Amino acid sequence: MTSGSSAKEQRQIMVVGIVTALTLFGDSMLYIVLPVFWKEVGLDALWQVGVLLSVNRFVRLPLNPAIGWLYHRMSLRTGLFLSVGLAALTTVGYGVFKGFAIWIVLRAVWGIAWSLMRMGGYLTVIRYSDNTNRGRLMGTYNGLWRLGSLVGVLFGGVLVPFFGLQSVSILFGMMALAGIPLIAASINAGKASGIYQTDSTRGRGNTVWSLQVKKIVISGLTVSLLLAVFSATLTYLIDTSYPKGVPWFGLAIGSTALGGILTALRCAWEPFLARWFGQRTDGSRGRLPLFMLSLAAAAVCYALLPWKLPIGIWIVIVIFVMVTSTALGTIMDAMASDAAKSTSVITVMTAYSVSTDLGAAIGPTLIYWVVGLRYGVTSMYLACAAVFILIGLWYWKEYVTKERVYLGKEAEVS
C-alpha cells in the first residue's frame, strides 16, 4: 500500500465517519430534549419518552441479520445512500409529525437507518484497511461519528429552547442530506459482498464460526452490556451519592448537568483518543496487551464507582471508566474486523452487531431491575467488575501465547 493510496483510503473512511455523524444529530438531540419537550411533539405521558428512546435499539436486534443479507446483495454505496435517506427522513419527521403512534414508526425507521449505517461503516473500514492500520482507522471512524452525538447533545440542547424542537429537527434532517453527495464522491459502486472473503474460506461455511469469532461475538455482547450499565446509571449515581449537587465555583451542579458535561467530554475526545488506542494495537504485539490492560482498569474502576468517595476522586474514576470504554469499544471493533477479514466479513460483522446491540439493550434493563434493592447497585457494579476480570481470564491463554511468539521474534532480531 503506497502512501498516496493509504491517504486516499483514510479519506474515504473519514468521509463515512463524517456522514455517520451528520445522521446522528437528530437522534442524539432527542436524548437531551425529549424528556423536557415531550408535550411539544404530542405525547400524553412521560413513559412514552422512554419507549421512544429505546424502541430503535430493540428494532435493530431482529433487523441486523436482514441488513447483513441486504449487504450481500447490494453495493456498499447503495446501503450508505439508503441509510442517509432514511435518517434524514426520520429526523425531518420529528419536526413534521406529532403523536406517539407516528413517532414509534419514526424511531423504528431510524433503527433501520442506523443498522444500515453502522454496518456500512464497518464494511468501509474493512475494505480500506489492512492488518497494519485497521485499529487506527477503526478508531478514526468511531471517533468521527461520535462527534455527531456531541453536536446533537450540545447544539440541540441550546437551540431547541429558542427555536423549538420542530425547527431544529428539520434543520438537522436537512444537514443529514449533505451525506449523499459525500458518499457519491468517495465510495465506488462495488458490491459489499464478495471482495472481503479470502480465497481460503470461500465455500467453506463451517470455517466462519471459529473459536476466534465465537469469542469476539460473546465478548462483544458482554462488554457492551457492562458499558451500558454505566451509561444508564451515571446520573443516578451522581444523584444518589451527591443529592445536594456537586460544588463548582460556589455553585451546585445537578446530576443531569454533570452527567451531560462528562458525556460531552467523552464525545469530544473520541476522535483523538479512539484513533490513538487503535493505532497502539496495530503493531507487532497485536491488540491483546492493551485489551487486557483496559479490562483490568475497567474492573478496578467499576468496583470503586458505587461508593461515596470525595467528589474529585469520584469524577476522576468516572473519567477513567469512560477512557476504558473508548479503548474497549475501539479495540473490540478492530478485533471483530480482524476475525471477519479472515472468514466472511458480512456474516461475522452482522453477528457482532447483533451481539453488541443485544448487550446494550439488556444492560439498562438489568441494572434497573436491582436499582431499588438494598445494595442493589453496589452489588451489580461489583459483579460487573468481576465479569471484566473473567473476560480477561478467558483471553489469558491466547495473550500469553502471542506474547511468547512476540518475545521470541524480538530475541531473534536482537
Sequence and secondary structure as in RCSB ss.txt:
>XXXX:A:sequence
MTSGSSAKEQRQIMVVGIVTALTLFGDSMLYIVLPVFWKEVGLDALWQVGVLLSVNRFVRLPLNPAIGWLYHRMS
LRTGLFLSVGLAALTTVGYGVFKGFAIWIVLRAVWGIAWSLMRMGGYLTVIRYSDNTNRGRLMGTYNGLWRLGSL
VGVLFGGVLVPFFGLQSVSILFGMMALAGIPLIAASINAGKASGIYQTDSTRGRGNTVWSLQVKKIVISGLTVSL
LLAVFSATLTYLIDTSYPKGVPWFGLAIGSTALGGILTALRCAWEPFLARWFGQRTDGSRGRLPLFMLSLAAAAV
CYALLPWKLPIGIWIVIVIFVMVTSTALGTIMDAMASDAAKSTSVITVMTAYSVSTDLGAAIGPTLIYWVVGLRY
GVTSMYLACAAVFILIGLWYWKEYVTKERVYLGKEAEVS
>XXXX:A:secstr
  HHHHHHHHHHHHHHHHHHHHHHHHHHHHHHHTTTSGGGGT   THHHHHHHHHHHHHHHHHHHHHHHHHHHSB
HHHHHHHHHHHHHHHHHHHHH  SHHHHHHHHHHHHHHHHHHHHHHHHHHHHT  TTTHHHHHHHHHHHHHHHHH
HHHHHHHHHHHHH HHHHHHHHHHHHTTHHHHHHHHS   BSSSSSS TTTTT GGGTS HHHHHHHHHHHHHHH
HHHHHHHHHHHHHHHH TT EEETTEEE HHHHHHHHHHHHHHHHHHHHHHHHHHTSSTT SHHHHHHHHHHHHH
HHHHTTS   HHHHHHHHHHHHHHHHHHHHHHHHHHHHHHHTS HHHHHHHHHHHHHHHHHHHHHHHHHHTTSTT
HHHHHHHHHHHHHHHHHHHTHHHHHHHHHHHHHHHHHH 
